[in-house]
């Protein structure tokens, strides 16, 4: 947790409303993107429930990674919402993932600018759920693999692998959805009609001067 965020948490626990508003402005955009991938159009409602619980439970927050704490609350509220709608979230493990090792390069760190767009978020929602959550927690929320693993109840290596696979798949999807640059239109000179511009002998036809 950054010093600025940590100071705001301590102040908010002491009842500072401005500090709580700072936490909301800092964390809400990422939480909303994450929840949109989980519950779609109901993300705003679930985010409201999340912040109600955060405000209620904040005095009992005992330190650690505050972003992970808020995301865990958001995820629990999302799962409750899905259960209320009798839609159990499907989290299948792709068979191919069993053969993949975690990538050495931290590809999540290079995805921030691209993943911030609405188009990219819509594509993330089409990824396998485990990969989508890993990408969102790492590249959108900004959690490291160990912390994201604690939120999801999975090993850090599994989260790193899922994020790596998801980002590779996302890059391919974005490339596929990017229209190729339009070719410059070819300018073709109009073809002269027979009898125009040239005499029958093929020489250029010159109009007589006036007078």
Buried (B, 14 or more C-beta within 10 A) or exposed (E): BEEEBEEBBEBBBEEEEEBBEBBBEBBBEBBBBBBBBBBEEBBEEBBEBBBEBBEEEBEEBEEEBBBBBBBBBBBBBBBEBBEEEEEEEEEEEEEEBEEEEBBEEBBBEEBEEBBBEEEBBEBBBEBBBBBBBBBBBBBBBBBBBBBBBBBBEBEBEBBBBBBBBBBBBBBEBBEEEEEEEEEEEEEEEEEEEEEEEEEEEEEEEEEEEEE
